[in-house]
Amino acid sequence: MVRAVSKNRTLHWLIAVFVALALATGYGAQQIQSFSGEFLRVHLAAGLLAGLLSLVRLAVWLVAGGQASTLARQSKGIDWAIKTVHGFLRVLPVVLLVSGVGMLGLTGAAPEILSGNSPDPELLAQTPPQSLHHRAAFALLILMTGHIAAAIWHRLAERGWKLEKEPESTTS
């Protein structure tokens, strides 16, 4: 059981790192034209890894079921919110993978990006998955921010709202 939790935690953090990198480089590619090609290549790699790892995690979640909550019993509304947020955090990277692959497939931009060139932004903007891709990325950013805030909140609550570690007992 401990080994499964450890693997799930590792998968969680790998996805989190690749999602954060994909979000940052996707935003950077749109904002900083001089580095657009570099950002897009990193964005593609990080997004692909985040999406594929999310597919694995989603499959494990669907087969093995959700993991038990580590929090004290909450109201039905809070339990529903927790399950909904975690569900979207598992599904949205897959939606981003599918919409990103769809954009590359419809535009044929992948070879151009991989060769170091930046595709025409107007070409990408005209593909139907582009709107879904940007909305899903924004939703994922909002959910991740809320998830991080909730994790910090609960960690501090577990410690009794103390930021410093409890001093170890020095009884002699």
N, C-alpha and C positions, 0 to 999 in steps of 0.2 A: 504494500500500500504506500509506504514512504517513497519507494522508488517511482511509482506512478505519479505521485504528487510532485516529486522533484522534476520529472520529465515534463509534466504539464506546466510547471512554473518556468522551466527553461524555455519551452515553446512560447509561453506568454511573453517573456521578456525579449526573445528574438523577434517575435512579431511586432512588439511595441517599438523596438529600435528601428526595424526596417520601415514600419509605417511612419514613424517620426521623420526618418531620413527621406522617405518618398514625399511626404507632405512638404517638407522644407525645400527640397530641390525642385518640386513641381511649382511651388510658389516662386522660387528664385528664377526658374527658367522663364517665367512670365514677366518678372520685374527687371531683371538684369540682362539685357539683350547681348551684351558682350560675352557673357558666359553661358548663354542659353544652350548651346550644344553640349557643353560639359555637364550642365545641370540635367539636361534631358537624358543623357546616357546613364548618369547615376540614378535619376528618377526611375528609368525603365528597369534597371537592375534591382533597386530596392523595392519597387512596386511589385515586380515579378516574384521576388523572394517572399515579401509580406503576403501576397495573394496566395501563393502555393502553400506556404506554412499555415495560413488561415484555412485553406481547404482541408489540410490534415487535421487541424484543431477542430474544425466544424464536424468532420467525419467522426472523430473521437467523441465529441460532445453528443452527437446524434446516436452513436452506438452505445456508449457507456453511460450516457445520461449526464446531467449537470453535476458538478461537484457540490458537496454539502457546504452550506454557508458557514463561514468562520465567525459570523457576527451573532450577537445575542438575538433572540427571537424579536422580530419586528412586526409592525402592523401589516395587514393584508395589502394595503396600498403601497407601503414601502417595499414589501416582498415583490409585488408586481413590478414596481419601478426598477428594482435591482435586476430581476430576470429580463425585463425588456431592454435595459441598457446593455447588459451582458450579451443578449442575443444580437442586438445591433452591432456591438463591438466585434462579434464573431462573423457576422454576415457582410458588413460594409467593406472590409478589405477584399472580399471575394467579388462584390459588385464592382469595386474599383478595378480589379484585375480584368474582369470580363469587359467592362466599358473601355478600359485602356487598350486591351487587345483589339477590341472592336474598332477603336479610332485608328490604330495602326493598320489594321487590315483594310479598312475602307479607304484610307488615304494612301497606303503604300509607303508611309513615311519611315518605317523601321530601318531600311537599308541606308537612307539618307542620314538619320540620326546616328546610327552605328558607325558611319564613315566619317563622322565629325562635323557634319553640316547641320544647320538648323532648318527644319522644315518651315514652309510658309505658314505663319500663324493663322492666316485667313483660311487655309486649307483645313487645318485642324478644327477651327471654329465652326466650319460648315457641316461637320459630321454629327449625326444625331446623338451618338453616345457622349459627345463632349459636354453637353448640358448635364446629363446624368453624372458623368465623371466629376465635374466640378461641384455639383450639389452633394454628392456622396462624400467627397473629400471634406467639404465644409462641415457636414453632419458628423463625420468621423472626428474632426478636430474638436468640435464642441463636446461630443461624448467623451473623448479622451481627456479633455480638460476637466470635465465634471467628474470623471472616474478618478483622476489623479487627486483632485480636491477631496473627494469622498474618502479615498484611501488615506490621505494625510489626516483628515478629520478623525477617522476611526482609529488610526495609530495613536494619535494624541489622546483620544478618549480612553484607550486601553491603558495608557500611562498615567491617567489621572490628570491630563492636561499639563504635564510637566515636560519641558523641552529638554532638560538635562537628565542624564542617567541618575538613577538612585545610587547614592554612595554605598559601597559594599560594607557589610558589617565587619567591624574589626574587634571582635570580642576576644579577650585574652584569658 
